[in-house]
Structures are given as structure tokens and as C-alpha cells.
Amino acid sequence: MGVIVEATSWDDPVGVRLRQEQEAEIIRRYGTDLEHGPKPSSSDVDVFLLARDAETAVSVGCGALRRLDEVTYEIKRMYVTPAWRGRRIGEVLLRALEEAAVSRGALRMRLEAGARQPEALRLYERCGYQRIERFGHYVNCAASICFERVLVSSAA
């Protein structure tokens, strides 16, 4: 199974559809949209990636980067369609987002996931992300679980 990951605009219609599916899934799991702080937008997302099946060109996932500071990016809107889960597409997307962040000078990545997203929590832990104290807009959200991964040693 091959996956092609490509950068596209935040407003790409396929990306808009995938993000709507992701938001609908969050509402089903939690009973509400759990967005804390400003929703990502074309004005504050530096990178938006789409994952497509190499054979059929079907779009199967997405993810974005929003800069938190000069050396830190936050992963936003990571999503793999349910029919394509369990095939390591999330890992491929995550690594592509990390590469994009490093190419923009990032030393670390941060993200937030909810307690009712066990498959996402397993993915991040499997990929070397460590749980950290809730940060930013998530500080007072008991359902939020935050992660960080150091990408490049500052001594390098």
C-alpha cells in the first residue's frame, strides 16, 4: 500500500471535506465541538497536507501545522478516514508534518488530542511523542491530552 502526501492550500475542497468529517467525528465522540481557542484558518496555518492512496488517488487523510513560536509548531486537524485507519497512514502524515516543520526551522512539535481518541493517543506515543502539561488554549480543558516531541537537538 502506497500513500502520497502532498501540500495543498487550506481551502482545497478535498481538505475542507476531510476537516468537516473530522469535526463531525469529534462531535459524535464528545457531544460537542471541543475546539479551544481560534479554529485553524488559511491565515494561521503554515502547511496543510493531504494523503492520497497511490493507486486510486482517493484522499484518505490530512494534517496541518500552525506555528506557536519561532521553534515550535502545533499539529492541527490530523485525520485519517475511518475506512483507511490501521494502515499506518497517520504515521506517514505525522512524519511528513515533522519534515515540513523542520524545513521551516522547528525544533519541536506539540499537539492536543482528546481522551476519547485512543487510536490517536496510541499513534502519538508510538511515534515518540511524550505527554506534557496542557498548554495554551487547552490548559483548562480536562478532556485534553497534550503531547510534545523534540525534533532537533538545540545543541546540534
Residue pairs with C-beta under 8 A, 6 or more apart in sequence:
1 53
1 54
1 87
2 53
2 54
2 55
3 51
3 52
3 53
3 54
3 60
3 89
3 92
4 51
4 52
4 53
4 54
5 49
5 50
5 51
5 52
5 92
5 93
5 96
6 49
6 50
6 52
7 47
7 48
7 49
7 100
8 14
8 15
8 48
8 49
8 50
9 15
9 42
9 48
10 40
10 41
10 42
10 45
10 48
10 64
11 42
12 48
12 50
14 50
14 59
15 48
15 50
15 62
17 59
18 50
18 59
18 61
18 62
18 77
18 79
18 81
19 62
19 77
19 79
21 79
21 81
22 62
22 77
22 79
23 33
25 79
25 82
26 33
26 34
26 114
27 33
29 114
29 116
29 117
30 114
30 116
30 143
34 114
34 141
34 143
34 144
36 112
36 137
36 138
36 141
36 144
37 136
37 137
37 138
38 44
38 137
40 64
40 66
40 76
40 77
44 66
44 67
45 64
45 65
45 66
45 76
46 65
46 66
46 67
46 73
46 100
46 104
47 64
47 65
47 97
47 100
47 101
47 104
48 62
48 63
48 64
48 65
48 77
49 62
49 63
49 64
49 93
49 96
49 97
49 100
50 59
50 61
50 62
51 59
51 60
51 61
51 62
51 80
51 89
51 92
51 93
51 96
52 58
52 59
52 60
53 60
53 84
59 81
60 80
60 81
60 84
60 89
61 78
61 79
61 80
61 81
61 84
61 89
61 90
61 93
62 77
62 78
62 79
62 93
63 75
63 76
63 77
63 78
63 79
63 93
63 94
63 96
63 97
64 75
64 76
64 77
64 97
65 73
65 74
65 75
65 76
65 97
65 100
65 101
65 104
66 73
66 74
66 76
67 73
67 74
67 104
68 74
68 110
68 136
70 105
71 105
71 106
71 107
71 108
72 106
72 107
72 108
72 109
72 110
73 97
73 101
73 104
73 106
73 108
73 109
73 110
74 109
74 110
74 111
74 112
74 136
75 94
75 97
75 109
75 110
75 111
76 111
78 90
78 93
78 94
78 97
78 111
78 120
80 89
80 90
80 93
85 119
90 120
90 123
91 123
91 126
91 127
94 123
94 124
94 127
95 127
97 109
98 109
98 149
98 151
101 109
101 151
102 151
102 152
106 151
106 152
107 150
107 151
107 152
107 154
108 148
108 149
108 150
108 151
109 129
109 148
109 149
109 151
110 132
110 135
110 146
110 147
110 148
111 124
111 129
111 146
111 147
111 148
112 134
112 135
112 138
112 144
112 145
112 146
112 147
113 120
113 121
113 124
113 144
113 145
113 147
114 120
114 143
114 144
114 145
115 143
115 144
115 145
116 143
121 145
124 147
125 131
125 147
127 149
128 149
129 147
129 148
129 149
130 147
130 148
130 149
131 145
131 146
131 147
132 146
132 147
132 148
133 146
134 140
134 141
134 144
134 145
134 146
135 146
138 144
138 146
